[in-house]
């Protein structure tokens, strides 16, 4: 099973995950491990990861600590994406946040 398949599966069951704080914690742990493995695939997989992070962040059962972890994961994905883009010679997006 590929990482893309795992992320697609998480995307399909995200509504069931967001109802449980312990499931959110498990998903955060899984995403942390996945992000550490996908340096070369980050540009392809970042949107799916960010969608999962957003869904978990919007859950009514997410704790303050989990929100902090999700925010850190989001920043990690952004940094990895920017690094991959720089390695590929793509200039940084200076319009973000405008």
DSSP file (Angstrom, degrees, kcal/mol; ACC not computed):
  #  RESIDUE AA STRUCTURE BP1 BP2  ACC     N-H-->O    O-->H-N    N-H-->O    O-->H-N    TCO  KAPPA ALPHA  PHI   PSI    X-CA   Y-CA   Z-CA
    1    1 A X              0   0    0      0, 0.0     2,-0.1     0, 0.0     0, 0.0   0.000 360.0 360.0 360.0 132.7    0.0    0.0    0.0
    2    2 A X     >  -     0   0    0      1,-0.1     4,-1.9     4,-0.0     5,-0.1  -0.427 360.0-114.5 -86.6 163.2    1.4    3.4   -1.0
    3    3 A X  H  > S+     0   0    0      1,-0.2     4,-2.6     2,-0.2     5,-0.2   0.883 118.4  57.2 -62.6 -38.4    1.4    6.5    1.2
    4    4 A X  H  > S+     0   0    0      1,-0.2     4,-2.3     2,-0.2    -1,-0.2   0.887 105.8  50.4 -60.1 -38.4   -1.0    8.1   -1.3
    5    5 A X  H  > S+     0   0    0      2,-0.2     4,-2.4     1,-0.2    -1,-0.2   0.897 109.5  50.4 -66.4 -40.6   -3.4    5.2   -0.8
    6    6 A X  H  X S+     0   0    0     -4,-1.9     4,-2.6     2,-0.2    -2,-0.2   0.923 112.0  47.4 -63.1 -44.4   -3.2    5.7    3.0
    7    7 A X  H  X S+     0   0    0     -4,-2.6     4,-2.5     2,-0.2    -2,-0.2   0.895 110.8  51.4 -65.5 -39.4   -3.9    9.4    2.6
    8    8 A X  H  X S+     0   0    0     -4,-2.3     4,-1.6    -5,-0.2    -1,-0.2   0.913 110.6  49.2 -62.6 -41.6   -6.8    8.8    0.3
    9    9 A X  H  X S+     0   0    0     -4,-2.4     4,-1.7     2,-0.2     3,-0.3   0.931 110.1  50.2 -63.0 -46.0   -8.3    6.3    2.8
   10   10 A X  H  X S+     0   0    0     -4,-2.6     4,-0.7     1,-0.2    -2,-0.2   0.911 108.1  54.2 -58.2 -41.5   -7.9    8.8    5.6
   11   11 A X  H  < S+     0   0    0     -4,-2.5     3,-0.4     1,-0.2    -1,-0.2   0.848 108.0  50.1 -60.7 -34.2   -9.6   11.4    3.5
   12   12 A X  H  < S+     0   0    0     -4,-1.6     3,-0.2    -3,-0.3    -1,-0.2   0.816 119.1  35.3 -74.3 -30.9  -12.6    9.0    3.0
   13   13 A X  H >X S+     0   0    0     -4,-1.7     4,-1.5    -3,-0.2     3,-1.3   0.271  81.9 111.5-107.0  11.8  -13.0    8.2    6.7
   14   14 A X  H 3X S+     0   0    0     -4,-0.7     4,-2.3    -3,-0.4    -1,-0.2   0.835  71.9  60.3 -58.1 -35.4  -12.1   11.6    8.1
   15   15 A X  H 34 S+     0   0    0     -3,-0.2    -1,-0.3     1,-0.2     4,-0.2   0.826 107.4  46.1 -64.7 -29.0  -15.7   12.3    9.3
   16   16 A X  H X4 S+     0   0    0     -3,-1.3     3,-0.6     1,-0.2    -1,-0.2   0.810 111.6  52.1 -79.8 -30.5  -15.5    9.2   11.5
   17   17 A X  H >< S+     0   0    0     -4,-1.5     3,-1.7     1,-0.2     7,-0.3   0.884 100.1  61.8 -70.6 -38.8  -12.1   10.2   12.9
   18   18 A X  T 3< S+     0   0    0     -4,-2.3    43,-0.7     1,-0.3    -1,-0.2   0.591  91.1  68.6 -69.6  -9.4  -13.1   13.7   13.9
   19   19 A X  T <  S+     0   0    0     -3,-0.6     2,-0.4    -4,-0.2    -1,-0.3   0.492  96.5  57.7 -85.5  -2.7  -15.6   12.4   16.4
   20   20 A X    <>  -     0   0    0     -3,-1.7     4,-2.2     1,-0.1     5,-0.2  -0.984  63.9-153.3-135.8 124.6  -13.1   11.0   18.7
   21   21 A X  H  > S+     0   0    0     -2,-0.4     4,-2.2     1,-0.2    -1,-0.1   0.874 101.7  51.3 -61.1 -38.3  -10.2   12.8   20.5
   22   22 A X  H  > S+     0   0    0      2,-0.2     4,-2.1     1,-0.2    -1,-0.2   0.875 109.0  50.4 -69.6 -35.4   -8.2    9.5   20.7
   23   23 A X  H  > S+     0   0    0      2,-0.2     4,-2.3     1,-0.2    -2,-0.2   0.875 108.9  52.7 -67.4 -36.5   -8.7    8.9   16.9
   24   24 A X  H  X S+     0   0    0     -4,-2.2     4,-2.6    -7,-0.3    -2,-0.2   0.927 108.6  50.2 -62.5 -44.6   -7.5   12.4   16.2
   25   25 A X  H  X S+     0   0    0     -4,-2.2     4,-2.2     1,-0.2    -2,-0.2   0.914 111.1  48.7 -60.1 -43.4   -4.4   11.8   18.3
   26   26 A X  H  X S+     0   0    0     -4,-2.1     4,-2.2     1,-0.2    -1,-0.2   0.891 111.7  49.4 -63.4 -39.7   -3.7    8.6   16.4
   27   27 A X  H  X S+     0   0    0     -4,-2.3     4,-2.9     2,-0.2    -2,-0.2   0.892 108.7  52.2 -68.8 -39.6   -4.2   10.4   13.1
   28   28 A X  H  X S+     0   0    0     -4,-2.6     4,-2.4     2,-0.2    -2,-0.2   0.925 110.2  49.5 -60.0 -44.4   -1.8   13.2   14.1
   29   29 A X  H  X S+     0   0    0     -4,-2.2     4,-1.9     2,-0.2    -2,-0.2   0.917 112.0  47.9 -60.5 -44.3    0.8   10.5   15.0
   30   30 A X  H  X S+     0   0    0     -4,-2.2     4,-2.6     1,-0.2    -2,-0.2   0.923 111.7  49.4 -63.6 -45.2    0.3    8.8   11.6
   31   31 A X  H  X S+     0   0    0     -4,-2.9     4,-2.9     1,-0.2     5,-0.2   0.892 107.9  54.6 -62.2 -39.4    0.5   12.1    9.7
   32   32 A X  H  X S+     0   0    0     -4,-2.4     4,-1.4     1,-0.2    -1,-0.2   0.918 111.3  44.8 -59.3 -44.0    3.7   13.0   11.6
   33   33 A X  H  X S+     0   0    0     -4,-1.9     4,-0.6     2,-0.2    -2,-0.2   0.904 113.3  50.3 -67.0 -41.4    5.3    9.7   10.5
   34   34 A X  H >X S+     0   0    0     -4,-2.6     3,-1.5     1,-0.2     4,-1.0   0.931 106.9  53.6 -63.7 -45.7    4.1   10.1    6.9
   35   35 A X  H >< S+     0   0    0     -4,-2.9     3,-0.5     1,-0.3    -1,-0.2   0.864 105.0  56.0 -59.9 -35.5    5.4   13.6    6.5
   36   36 A X  H 3< S+     0   0    0     -4,-1.4    -1,-0.3    -5,-0.2     3,-0.2   0.699 110.7  45.6 -67.9 -18.1    8.8   12.4    7.6
   37   37 A X  H << S+     0   0    0     -3,-1.5     3,-0.3    -4,-0.6    -1,-0.2   0.592 101.2  64.5 -98.6 -13.3    8.8    9.8    4.8
   38   38 A X    XX  +     0   0    0     -4,-1.0     3,-1.1    -3,-0.5     4,-1.0  -0.024  48.7 131.8-112.0  31.9    7.6   11.8    1.8
   39   39 A X  G >4 S+     0   0    0      1,-0.3     3,-0.6    -3,-0.2     4,-0.3   0.891  83.1  43.0 -48.2 -45.1   10.3   14.4    1.1
   40   40 A X  G 34 S+     0   0    0     -3,-0.3    -1,-0.3     1,-0.2     3,-0.2   0.688 120.0  41.9 -78.5 -17.0   10.3   13.6   -2.6
   41   41 A X  G X> S+     0   0    0     -3,-1.1     4,-2.4     1,-0.1     3,-1.0   0.316  79.9 107.3-109.0   7.2    6.5   13.3   -2.9
   42   42 A X  H <X S+     0   0    0     -4,-1.0     4,-2.4    -3,-0.6     5,-0.2   0.853  75.0  56.7 -60.2 -36.9    5.5   16.3   -0.8
   43   43 A X  H 34 S+     0   0    0     -4,-0.3     4,-0.3     1,-0.2    -1,-0.3   0.834 114.3  39.6 -65.9 -29.2    4.5   18.4   -3.8
   44   44 A X  H <4 S+     0   0    0     -3,-1.0     4,-0.3     1,-0.1    -2,-0.2   0.858 124.4  36.5 -82.8 -38.5    2.0   15.7   -4.9
   45   45 A X  H  X S+     0   0    0     -4,-2.4     4,-2.2    -7,-0.2     3,-0.3   0.613  91.1  88.6 -95.4 -13.8    0.7   14.7   -1.4
   46   46 A X  H  X S+     0   0    0     -4,-2.4     4,-3.0    -5,-0.3     5,-0.2   0.890  85.4  53.9 -55.2 -45.2    0.7   18.1    0.4
   47   47 A X  H  > S+     0   0    0     -4,-0.3     4,-2.0     1,-0.2    -1,-0.2   0.919 110.8  46.1 -59.5 -41.9   -2.9   19.0   -0.7
   48   48 A X  H  > S+     0   0    0     -4,-0.3     4,-2.0    -3,-0.3    -1,-0.2   0.912 114.1  48.6 -65.5 -41.8   -4.3   15.7    0.7
   49   49 A X  H  X S+     0   0    0     -4,-2.2     4,-2.5     1,-0.2    -2,-0.2   0.924 111.5  49.5 -63.2 -44.2   -2.4   16.1    3.9
   50   50 A X  H  X S+     0   0    0     -4,-3.0     4,-2.4     1,-0.2    -1,-0.2   0.852 108.4  53.7 -65.5 -34.3   -3.5   19.7    4.4
   51   51 A X  H  X S+     0   0    0     -4,-2.0     4,-2.3    -5,-0.2    -1,-0.2   0.906 110.5  46.9 -64.4 -41.3   -7.1   18.7    3.8
   52   52 A X  H  X S+     0   0    0     -4,-2.0     4,-2.5     2,-0.2     5,-0.2   0.920 111.9  50.4 -66.1 -43.6   -6.9   16.1    6.5
   53   53 A X  H  X S+     0   0    0     -4,-2.5     4,-2.5     1,-0.2    -2,-0.2   0.917 111.3  49.3 -59.6 -43.8   -5.2   18.6    8.9
   54   54 A X  H  X S+     0   0    0     -4,-2.4     4,-1.7     2,-0.2    -2,-0.2   0.916 110.6  49.4 -63.2 -43.9   -8.0   21.1    8.1
   55   55 A X  H  < S+     0   0    0     -4,-2.3     4,-0.3     1,-0.2    -1,-0.2   0.918 113.5  45.9 -63.5 -42.9  -10.7   18.5    8.8
   56   56 A X  H >< S+     0   0    0     -4,-2.5     3,-1.4     1,-0.2    -1,-0.2   0.905 110.5  53.9 -65.7 -39.9   -9.2   17.5   12.1
   57   57 A X  H 3< S+     0   0    0     -4,-2.5    -1,-0.2     1,-0.3    -2,-0.2   0.818 107.1  51.9 -63.5 -31.0   -8.6   21.1   13.1
   58   58 A X  T 3< S+     0   0    0     -4,-1.7    -1,-0.3    -5,-0.2    -2,-0.2   0.422  84.2 117.6 -86.9   1.2  -12.3   21.8   12.5
   59   59 A X    X   -     0   0    0     -3,-1.4     3,-0.8    -4,-0.3   -40,-0.1  -0.406  65.6-138.4 -70.2 143.6  -13.5   18.9   14.7
   60   60 A X  T 3  S+     0   0    0      1,-0.2    -1,-0.1   -42,-0.1   -41,-0.1   0.632 103.1  53.9 -75.0 -12.7  -15.5   19.8   17.8
   61   61 A X  T 3  S+     0   0    0    -43,-0.7    -1,-0.2    -5,-0.1     2,-0.2   0.435  78.4 117.0-101.3   0.4  -13.6   17.2   19.7
   62   62 A X    <   -     0   0    0     -3,-0.8     2,-0.1    -6,-0.2   -41,-0.1  -0.475  58.2-137.7 -71.3 137.3  -10.1   18.4   19.0
   63   63 A X     >  -     0   0    0     -2,-0.2     4,-2.5   -42,-0.1     5,-0.2  -0.422  22.5-107.9 -89.1 167.5   -8.2   19.6   22.1
   64   64 A X  H  > S+     0   0    0      1,-0.2     4,-2.0     2,-0.2     5,-0.1   0.895 122.1  51.0 -61.1 -40.5   -6.0   22.7   22.4
   65   65 A X  H  > S+     0   0    0      2,-0.2     4,-2.2     1,-0.2    -1,-0.2   0.909 109.9  49.4 -64.0 -41.7   -2.9   20.5   22.4
   66   66 A X  H  > S+     0   0    0      2,-0.2     4,-2.8     1,-0.2    -2,-0.2   0.890 108.4  53.5 -65.2 -39.1   -4.1   18.7   19.3
   67   67 A X  H  X S+     0   0    0     -4,-2.5     4,-2.4     2,-0.2    -1,-0.2   0.906 108.8  49.7 -61.3 -40.3   -4.7   22.0   17.5
   68   68 A X  H  X S+     0   0    0     -4,-2.0     4,-2.1     2,-0.2    -2,-0.2   0.910 111.8  48.1 -63.9 -42.0   -1.2   23.0   18.4
   69   69 A X  H  X S+     0   0    0     -4,-2.2     4,-2.5     2,-0.2    -2,-0.2   0.907 112.2  49.0 -64.4 -41.6    0.2   19.8   16.9
   70   70 A X  H  X S+     0   0    0     -4,-2.8     4,-2.5     2,-0.2    -2,-0.2   0.883 109.7  51.7 -66.3 -38.2   -1.9   20.2   13.8
   71   71 A X  H  X S+     0   0    0     -4,-2.4     4,-2.2     2,-0.2    -1,-0.2   0.907 110.8  48.3 -63.3 -41.8   -0.7   23.7   13.4
   72   72 A X  H  X S+     0   0    0     -4,-2.1     4,-2.2     2,-0.2    -2,-0.2   0.902 111.2  50.4 -64.8 -41.3    2.9   22.5   13.7
   73   73 A X  H  X S+     0   0    0     -4,-2.5     4,-2.5     2,-0.2    -2,-0.2   0.912 109.0  51.8 -61.9 -42.3    2.2   19.7   11.1
   74   74 A X  H  X S+     0   0    0     -4,-2.5     4,-2.4     1,-0.2    -2,-0.2   0.917 110.7  47.5 -60.5 -44.3    0.7   22.3    8.7
   75   75 A X  H  X S+     0   0    0     -4,-2.2     4,-2.5     2,-0.2    -1,-0.2   0.876 110.5  53.0 -64.4 -37.5    3.8   24.5    9.0
   76   76 A X  H  X S+     0   0    0     -4,-2.2     4,-2.5     2,-0.2    -2,-0.2   0.904 109.4  48.1 -65.0 -41.7    6.0   21.4    8.5
   77   77 A X  H  X S+     0   0    0     -4,-2.5     4,-2.7     2,-0.2    -2,-0.2   0.931 112.1  49.7 -63.9 -45.2    4.1   20.5    5.3
   78   78 A X  H  X S+     0   0    0     -4,-2.4     4,-2.7     1,-0.2    -2,-0.2   0.920 112.4  47.4 -59.1 -44.6    4.4   24.1    4.1
   79   79 A X  H  X S+     0   0    0     -4,-2.5     4,-2.4     2,-0.2    -1,-0.2   0.906 113.2  47.7 -65.0 -42.2    8.1   24.1    4.8
   80   80 A X  H  X S+     0   0    0     -4,-2.5     4,-2.4     2,-0.2    -1,-0.2   0.899 112.7  49.3 -65.6 -40.1    8.7   20.8    3.1
   81   81 A X  H  X S+     0   0    0     -4,-2.7     4,-2.5     2,-0.2    -2,-0.2   0.934 112.0  48.0 -63.6 -46.3    6.6   21.9    0.1
   82   82 A X  H  X S+     0   0    0     -4,-2.7     4,-2.5     1,-0.2    -2,-0.2   0.889 111.8  50.3 -62.3 -39.7    8.6   25.2   -0.2
   83   83 A X  H  X S+     0   0    0     -4,-2.4     4,-2.4     2,-0.2    -1,-0.2   0.907 111.1  48.5 -64.7 -42.3   11.9   23.3    0.1
   84   84 A X  H  X S+     0   0    0     -4,-2.4     4,-1.4     2,-0.2    -2,-0.2   0.901 112.1  49.3 -65.0 -40.2   10.9   20.9   -2.6
   85   85 A X  H  <>S+     0   0    0     -4,-2.5     5,-3.0     2,-0.2     4,-0.3   0.914 110.9  49.4 -64.9 -42.3    9.8   23.8   -4.8
   86   86 A X  H ><5S+     0   0    0     -4,-2.5     3,-1.4     1,-0.2    -2,-0.2   0.905 108.6  53.2 -63.3 -40.9   13.1   25.6   -4.2
   87   87 A X  H 3<5S+     0   0    0     -4,-2.4    -1,-0.2     1,-0.3    -2,-0.2   0.822 109.1  50.1 -61.8 -30.7   15.0   22.4   -5.1
   88   88 A X  T 3<5S-     0   0    0     -4,-1.4    -1,-0.3    -5,-0.2    -2,-0.2   0.462 121.7-109.6 -87.5  -1.7   13.1   22.3   -8.3
   89   89 A X  T < 5 +     0   0    0     -3,-1.4     2,-0.5    -4,-0.3    -3,-0.2   0.651  69.3 144.6  84.4  15.7   13.9   25.9   -9.1
   90   90 A X      < -     0   0    0     -5,-3.0    -1,-0.3    -6,-0.2    -2,-0.1  -0.770  51.1-122.2 -88.7 126.7   10.4   27.3   -8.5
   91   91 A X        -     0   0    0     -2,-0.5    -1,-0.0     1,-0.1     3,-0.0  -0.328  35.8 -94.1 -66.2 150.6   10.5   30.7   -7.0
   92   92 A X        -     0   0    0      1,-0.1     2,-0.9     2,-0.1    -1,-0.1  -0.256  38.7-105.7 -63.5 151.8    8.6   31.1   -3.6
   93   93 A X    >   +     0   0    0      1,-0.2     3,-0.5    -3,-0.1    -1,-0.1  -0.701  38.4 177.1 -79.9 106.5    5.0   32.3   -3.6
   94   94 A X  T 3  S+     0   0    0     -2,-0.9    -1,-0.2     1,-0.2    -2,-0.1   0.435  71.5  69.3 -90.6   0.2    5.3   35.9   -2.4
   95   95 A X  T >   +     0   0    0      2,-0.1     3,-2.1     3,-0.0    -1,-0.2   0.540  68.1 121.8 -93.8  -7.3    1.5   36.5   -2.9
   96   96 A X  T <  S+     0   0    0     -3,-0.5     0, 0.0     1,-0.3     0, 0.0  -0.305  79.5  16.6 -59.0 134.2    0.5   34.1    0.0
   97   97 A X  T 3         0   0    0      1,-0.1    -1,-0.3     0, 0.0    -2,-0.1   0.460 360.0 360.0  83.5   1.6   -1.5   36.0    2.6
   98   98 A X    <         0   0    0     -3,-2.1    -2,-0.1     0, 0.0    -1,-0.1   0.471 360.0 360.0 -85.4 360.0   -2.3   38.9    0.3
